[in-house]
Amino acid sequence: MGPLGKHSEFADGYWSFPKLEGEIAPRMKFKGKEVLTWSLNNYLGLANHPEIRKADADAAAKWGAAYPMGARMMSGQTNLHEQLEDELAAFVGKEKSYLLNYGYQGIMSVIDAILDRKDVVVYDSECHACIIDALRMHLGKRYVFPHNDIESCEKQLERATKLAAETGGGILVITEGVFGMTGDQGKLKEICELKKKFDFRLLVDDAHGFGTLGETGAGAGQEQGVQDQIDLYFSTFAKSMASIGAFIAGDADVILYLRYNMRSQIFAKSLPMLLVEGALKRLELIRTQPQLKDNLWKIVHALRKGLHENGFSTGKSNSPVTPVVLNGTVGEAAALSMDLRENYGIFCSVVIYPVVPKGMIILRLIPTAVHTLEDVEETVTAFAAVKDKLTSGIYKNSELALSFGE
């Protein structure tokens, strides 16, 4: 029964989200024990970087948490908001950008504002929940193609082109720079090639690619050599920037339109100054300290090498996101993750059905620039041990697995 129906025992806290405690770092506390954590999207290690901590503290002391008051178009505009937008646009190679208070809410509002009922959307089946939620609001037609299936994408564009000719609308293709669960990049280059045959605009959610991919860290479009062909480039500050907020970048006329039509920004308070100053400092470090990205990839390569040498599959990932693919039931996944945390001190995200097909378990690892090669070795050793237990059926017979009704 739904939340408005019969009271559930789980509502009294029987189940609770995991709580990591202590300074943000590869090693934190979980239930009083130190764990080596691979589940923080702190790719470049900026969350607890001393220069970032100082910049955040100085901004808080200078401005407090309230300034500026009001929405941007009323009383919440400042020179620093404009400066950050200009620097972000220049960094990702676009004419203009616009700050958003949150990533999830922000891209939903972008999609809502950019489309009307005449327009047709073509999108990847594994797009993030924020994109799916936005498309639920779209009053026009939408066509989905299987993940990274360019042949299907082309077929959907053929259908979209016919329909758009009837409605008088446009076509928007939506995909991601990096798919956060599987770690594989969206096929941006191949999609951009389709522009030679079809008339559409491309929106890319590059939350996991910004700061981690491309020569300068400008993302998956730069990595694939098609940044200039992305019409709307979106990223959040919650990953490489280790903060709160987001931005959308593109042609000046489109961004101007969004400034005056995005309901989530028109009717919401401006991004607080301490977050704006903090983002400026974070962007500065991304631009001027390439060793941050280099350190990240050193850990990524070492982790992948160790996992592959021990017979693990990391799927098709070509980004820092490292999914370790195993076979097992939901109960076995619960027992395995508990064992990893309690007996091996490894904390990582476990992905199970219905996010992935029945019988599949994904242990999702997020390497960062502040992990060490010793962390990698410890993790690979622990993974090899739990893999042996999984294969031998130990987790299948555990009380925890049985409690999940397998």
C-alpha positions as CSV (number, residue, x, y, z in Angstrom):
1,M,0.0,0.0,0.0
2,G,1.2,3.5,-0.7
3,P,2.5,6.0,1.8
4,L,-1.0,7.5,2.4
5,G,-2.4,4.0,3.1
6,K,-1.7,1.6,5.9
7,H,1.2,2.5,8.3
8,S,4.3,0.4,7.6
9,E,6.7,-0.9,10.2
10,F,9.5,0.4,8.0
11,A,8.3,4.0,8.7
12,D,9.6,3.7,12.2
13,G,13.2,3.6,11.2
14,Y,13.5,-0.2,10.8
15,W,15.5,0.5,7.6
16,S,17.8,3.5,7.5
17,F,20.2,5.0,4.9
18,P,23.9,4.3,5.6
19,K,25.7,7.0,7.5
20,L,29.3,7.8,6.8
21,E,31.0,10.0,9.4
22,G,34.2,11.9,9.8
23,E,36.2,14.1,7.4
24,I,35.4,13.5,3.7
25,A,38.2,11.2,2.6
26,P,38.9,7.7,1.2
27,R,38.8,6.4,4.8
28,M,35.8,7.3,6.9
29,K,33.7,5.8,9.7
30,F,30.7,3.6,9.3
31,K,28.9,2.3,12.4
32,G,32.0,3.2,14.4
33,K,34.4,1.3,12.2
34,E,36.9,2.7,9.7
35,V,36.0,1.8,6.1
36,L,37.7,2.4,2.8
37,T,35.0,4.1,0.8
38,W,34.5,4.0,-2.9
39,S,31.1,5.6,-3.1
40,L,31.8,9.4,-3.1
41,N,31.6,11.3,-6.4
42,N,34.6,13.4,-5.2
43,Y,36.5,12.7,-8.4
44,L,39.2,15.3,-8.0
45,G,39.5,15.2,-4.3
46,L,38.2,18.8,-3.9
47,A,35.7,18.1,-1.1
48,N,38.4,18.4,1.6
49,H,41.1,20.2,-0.4
50,P,42.8,22.8,1.9
51,E,42.5,25.6,-0.6
52,I,38.8,24.8,-1.1
53,R,38.1,24.6,2.7
54,K,39.7,28.0,3.1
55,A,37.8,29.5,0.2
56,D,34.5,28.2,1.5
57,A,35.2,29.4,5.0
58,D,36.3,32.8,3.8
59,A,33.2,33.2,1.7
60,A,30.9,32.1,4.5
61,A,32.5,34.6,6.8
62,K,32.3,37.4,4.3
63,W,28.7,36.8,3.0
64,G,26.9,34.4,5.3
65,A,24.6,31.8,3.9
66,A,21.7,34.2,2.9
67,Y,23.3,36.7,0.4
68,P,21.9,37.5,-2.1
69,M,18.3,37.5,-1.3
70,G,15.7,36.9,-4.0
71,A,15.6,35.4,-7.4
72,R,18.2,36.4,-10.0
73,M,15.8,38.5,-12.1
74,M,14.5,40.4,-9.1
75,S,17.2,41.1,-6.5
76,G,19.6,38.1,-6.6
77,Q,22.0,39.1,-9.4
78,T,25.6,39.8,-8.6
79,N,28.9,40.4,-10.5
80,L,30.2,37.1,-9.1
81,H,27.3,35.1,-10.5
82,E,28.0,36.6,-13.9
83,Q,31.7,36.0,-13.6
84,L,31.2,32.3,-12.8
85,E,28.8,32.0,-15.7
86,D,31.4,33.6,-18.1
87,E,34.2,31.4,-16.8
88,L,32.2,28.2,-17.0
89,A,31.1,29.0,-20.6
90,A,34.7,29.7,-21.6
91,F,35.9,26.4,-20.0
92,V,33.4,24.2,-21.9
93,G,33.7,26.2,-25.1
94,K,30.2,27.8,-25.3
95,E,29.0,31.3,-25.8
96,K,27.1,31.6,-22.6
97,S,26.1,29.7,-19.5
98,Y,23.5,30.0,-16.8
99,L,23.8,29.0,-13.2
100,L,21.3,26.5,-11.7
101,N,20.6,26.0,-8.0
102,Y,20.6,22.2,-8.3
103,G,21.5,19.6,-10.9
104,Y,18.4,17.3,-10.7
105,Q,15.9,20.2,-10.5
106,G,18.0,22.2,-12.9
107,I,18.0,19.9,-15.9
108,M,14.3,19.1,-15.4
109,S,13.6,22.8,-15.7
110,V,15.9,23.2,-18.7
111,I,14.0,20.4,-20.6
112,D,10.6,21.7,-19.5
113,A,11.5,25.2,-20.7
114,I,13.1,24.3,-24.0
115,L,10.2,22.1,-25.3
116,D,6.6,22.7,-26.2
117,R,3.9,20.2,-27.2
118,K,4.9,20.4,-30.9
119,D,8.5,19.3,-30.3
120,V,9.7,15.7,-30.4
121,V,12.3,14.1,-28.1
122,V,14.7,11.2,-28.9
123,Y,16.6,10.0,-25.9
124,D,18.8,7.1,-24.6
125,S,17.0,4.5,-22.5
126,E,19.5,4.8,-19.7
127,C,19.3,8.5,-19.2
128,H,19.3,9.6,-15.6
129,A,16.1,9.8,-13.5
130,C,16.2,13.6,-13.7
131,I,15.8,13.4,-17.4
132,I,13.1,10.8,-17.3
133,D,11.2,12.8,-14.8
134,A,11.5,15.9,-17.0
135,L,10.2,14.0,-20.0
136,R,7.2,12.9,-18.0
137,M,6.1,16.5,-18.1
138,H,6.6,16.8,-21.8
139,L,3.2,17.1,-23.6
140,G,4.6,16.2,-27.0
141,K,5.9,12.9,-28.4
142,R,9.1,11.2,-27.2
143,Y,11.0,8.2,-28.7
144,V,13.5,6.2,-26.8
145,F,16.4,4.2,-28.2
146,P,18.2,1.3,-26.5
147,H,21.3,2.4,-24.6
148,N,24.0,3.7,-27.0
149,D,22.3,1.9,-30.0
150,I,23.1,4.4,-32.8
151,E,21.2,2.4,-35.4
152,S,18.1,2.6,-33.3
153,C,18.7,6.2,-32.6
154,E,18.8,6.9,-36.3
155,K,15.5,5.0,-36.8
156,Q,13.9,7.1,-34.0
157,L,15.2,10.2,-35.7
158,E,13.5,9.2,-38.9
159,R,10.2,8.8,-37.0
160,A,10.8,12.1,-35.2
161,T,11.5,13.9,-38.4
162,K,8.2,12.8,-40.0
163,L,6.2,13.8,-36.9
164,A,8.0,17.2,-36.5
165,A,7.2,18.0,-40.1
166,E,3.5,17.5,-39.2
167,T,3.5,19.4,-35.9
168,G,5.9,22.2,-37.0
169,G,8.1,21.5,-34.0
170,G,11.7,20.8,-33.5
171,I,13.7,17.7,-32.4
172,L,15.8,17.4,-29.3
173,V,18.1,14.5,-28.8
174,I,19.1,13.8,-25.1
175,T,22.0,11.6,-23.9
176,E,24.7,11.7,-21.3
177,G,28.4,12.3,-21.5
178,V,29.0,9.5,-19.0
179,F,26.3,7.1,-17.8
180,G,26.8,7.1,-14.0
181,M,25.8,3.5,-13.3
182,T,27.8,1.7,-16.0
183,G,30.5,4.2,-16.6
184,D,30.4,4.1,-20.4
185,Q,30.4,7.4,-22.3
186,G,27.5,8.3,-24.5
187,K,28.2,7.9,-28.2
188,L,28.3,11.7,-28.7
189,K,30.5,11.5,-31.8
190,E,28.2,9.0,-33.6
191,I,25.1,11.0,-32.6
192,C,26.7,14.2,-33.9
193,E,27.4,12.4,-37.2
194,L,23.6,12.0,-37.6
195,K,23.3,15.8,-37.8
196,K,24.4,15.4,-41.4
197,K,21.2,13.6,-42.1
198,F,18.8,15.0,-39.6
199,D,17.9,18.5,-38.2
200,F,18.0,18.3,-34.4
201,R,19.6,19.9,-31.3
202,L,21.6,17.8,-28.9
203,L,21.4,18.1,-25.1
204,V,24.2,16.3,-23.1
205,D,24.1,15.7,-19.4
206,D,27.8,15.5,-18.6
207,A,27.6,15.4,-14.8
208,H,30.3,12.6,-14.5
209,G,32.4,13.8,-17.5
210,F,33.0,17.4,-16.4
211,G,36.4,17.7,-14.8
212,T,37.3,14.1,-15.5
213,L,37.4,13.7,-19.3
214,G,39.0,15.7,-22.1
215,E,42.4,17.3,-22.3
216,T,41.5,20.2,-20.0
217,G,38.7,18.4,-18.2
218,A,35.9,20.0,-20.3
219,G,34.1,16.7,-20.5
220,A,33.0,13.9,-22.8
221,G,32.4,16.2,-25.7
222,Q,36.0,17.4,-25.6
223,E,37.2,13.8,-25.1
224,Q,35.4,12.7,-28.3
225,G,36.2,15.8,-30.3
226,V,32.6,17.0,-30.7
227,Q,32.2,19.6,-27.9
228,D,31.4,22.3,-30.5
229,Q,28.5,20.2,-31.9
230,I,26.8,19.9,-28.5
231,D,24.0,22.5,-28.5
232,L,23.2,22.4,-24.8
233,Y,25.9,21.3,-22.4
234,F,24.8,20.6,-18.8
235,S,26.8,19.6,-15.7
236,T,26.3,19.6,-12.0
237,F,28.7,20.9,-9.3
238,A,28.0,17.8,-7.2
239,K,30.6,15.6,-8.8
240,S,34.1,16.9,-9.7
241,M,33.3,20.3,-8.1
242,A,32.3,18.6,-4.8
243,S,29.6,21.3,-4.1
244,I,26.0,22.2,-4.8
245,G,24.6,23.8,-8.0
246,A,24.8,23.3,-11.7
247,F,25.0,25.1,-15.1
248,I,23.7,24.9,-18.6
249,A,25.8,26.3,-21.5
250,G,25.1,26.9,-25.2
251,D,24.5,29.6,-27.8
252,A,23.8,33.0,-26.4
253,D,20.3,33.3,-27.7
254,V,19.3,29.9,-26.2
255,I,20.7,30.7,-22.8
256,L,19.0,34.1,-22.9
257,Y,15.7,32.3,-23.6
258,L,16.3,30.0,-20.7
259,R,17.1,32.8,-18.3
260,Y,13.6,34.1,-18.7
261,N,11.7,30.9,-19.0
262,M,13.2,28.4,-16.5
263,R,10.6,28.2,-13.8
264,S,12.9,26.6,-11.3
265,Q,15.2,29.7,-11.4
266,I,12.6,32.5,-12.0
267,F,10.7,31.4,-8.9
268,A,13.6,30.4,-6.7
269,K,16.2,32.2,-4.6
270,S,19.6,32.9,-6.2
271,L,22.5,30.5,-5.6
272,P,24.1,31.7,-2.3
273,M,27.3,33.7,-2.7
274,L,29.3,31.3,-0.6
275,L,28.6,28.6,-3.2
276,V,29.3,30.9,-6.1
277,E,32.7,31.9,-4.6
278,G,33.4,28.3,-3.8
279,A,32.6,27.3,-7.4
280,L,34.9,29.9,-8.8
281,K,37.8,28.5,-6.6
282,R,37.0,25.0,-7.7
283,L,37.0,25.9,-11.3
284,E,40.3,27.7,-10.9
285,L,41.9,24.5,-9.4
286,I,40.4,22.3,-12.2
287,R,42.0,24.7,-14.8
288,T,45.3,25.3,-13.1
289,Q,46.1,21.9,-11.4
290,P,45.9,19.2,-14.1
291,Q,47.6,16.9,-11.6
292,L,44.3,16.4,-9.9
293,K,42.8,14.7,-13.0
294,D,46.1,12.9,-13.6
295,N,46.0,11.5,-10.1
296,L,42.4,10.4,-10.6
297,W,43.3,8.4,-13.7
298,K,46.4,6.9,-12.1
299,I,44.0,5.3,-9.5
300,V,41.5,4.4,-12.2
301,H,44.0,2.5,-14.3
302,A,45.6,0.8,-11.3
303,L,42.1,-0.3,-10.0
304,R,41.0,-1.6,-13.4
305,K,44.3,-3.5,-13.9
306,G,44.1,-5.2,-10.5
307,L,40.4,-6.1,-11.0
308,H,41.0,-7.5,-14.5
309,E,44.0,-9.5,-13.4
310,N,41.8,-11.2,-10.8
311,G,39.1,-12.1,-13.4
312,F,36.6,-9.3,-12.7
313,S,34.6,-7.6,-15.5
314,T,34.2,-3.8,-15.4
315,G,31.8,-3.8,-18.3
316,K,32.2,-1.1,-21.0
317,S,33.3,1.7,-18.7
318,N,35.6,4.2,-20.3
319,S,35.3,6.8,-17.5
320,P,36.4,6.8,-13.9
321,V,33.1,5.1,-12.8
322,T,34.1,1.4,-12.3
323,P,31.3,-1.1,-12.2
324,V,32.3,-4.6,-11.0
325,V,29.8,-7.0,-12.6
326,L,29.0,-10.2,-10.7
327,N,26.2,-12.9,-10.8
328,G,23.9,-13.5,-7.9
329,T,20.6,-12.9,-6.2
330,V,19.4,-9.9,-4.3
331,G,20.0,-11.7,-1.1
332,E,23.5,-12.7,-2.0
333,A,24.2,-9.1,-2.9
334,A,23.0,-8.0,0.5
335,A,25.2,-10.6,2.2
336,L,28.2,-9.8,0.1
337,S,28.0,-6.0,0.7
338,M,27.6,-6.6,4.4
339,D,30.6,-8.9,4.4
340,L,32.6,-6.3,2.5
341,R,31.8,-3.6,5.1
342,E,32.0,-5.6,8.3
343,N,34.9,-7.9,7.7
344,Y,37.0,-6.3,5.0
345,G,36.3,-2.6,5.7
346,I,35.3,-1.8,2.1
347,F,32.3,0.6,1.6
348,C,30.9,0.8,-2.0
349,S,27.6,1.0,-3.7
350,V,25.7,-2.2,-4.6
351,V,23.4,-2.1,-7.5
352,I,20.7,-4.8,-7.8
353,Y,17.4,-5.6,-9.5
354,P,15.3,-3.8,-10.7
355,V,18.1,-1.3,-11.6
356,V,19.9,-4.2,-13.3
357,P,18.5,-7.5,-14.6
358,K,17.7,-10.3,-12.1
359,G,20.7,-12.4,-11.4
360,M,23.2,-9.5,-11.8
361,I,25.0,-7.6,-9.1
362,I,27.1,-4.5,-9.7
363,L,29.5,-3.2,-7.2
364,R,30.0,0.4,-8.2
365,L,33.4,1.9,-7.4
366,I,34.2,5.6,-7.7
367,P,38.0,6.2,-7.8
368,T,39.2,9.7,-6.7
369,A,42.4,11.6,-6.9
370,V,42.9,11.2,-3.2
371,H,42.8,7.4,-3.1
372,T,46.2,5.7,-3.0
373,L,47.7,2.6,-4.7
374,E,47.6,0.9,-1.3
375,D,43.9,1.5,-1.2
376,V,43.6,-0.1,-4.6
377,E,45.6,-3.2,-3.5
378,E,43.5,-3.6,-0.3
379,T,40.3,-3.4,-2.3
380,V,41.3,-5.8,-5.0
381,T,42.4,-8.3,-2.4
382,A,39.0,-8.0,-0.6
383,F,37.1,-8.3,-3.8
384,A,38.9,-11.5,-4.8
385,A,38.0,-13.0,-1.4
386,V,34.3,-12.1,-1.6
387,K,34.1,-13.3,-5.2
388,D,35.4,-16.8,-4.0
389,K,32.7,-16.8,-1.3
390,L,30.0,-15.8,-3.8
391,T,31.1,-18.5,-6.3
392,S,31.1,-21.2,-3.5
393,G,27.5,-20.3,-2.4
394,I,28.4,-19.1,1.1
395,Y,26.2,-16.0,0.7
396,K,23.3,-18.0,-0.7
397,N,22.9,-19.7,2.7
398,S,23.5,-16.8,4.9
399,E,20.8,-15.6,7.3
400,L,20.9,-12.1,5.7
401,A,20.3,-13.6,2.2
402,L,17.4,-15.7,3.5
403,S,15.9,-12.7,5.1
404,F,15.4,-11.2,1.7
405,G,13.1,-14.0,0.7
406,E,15.3,-15.6,-2.0
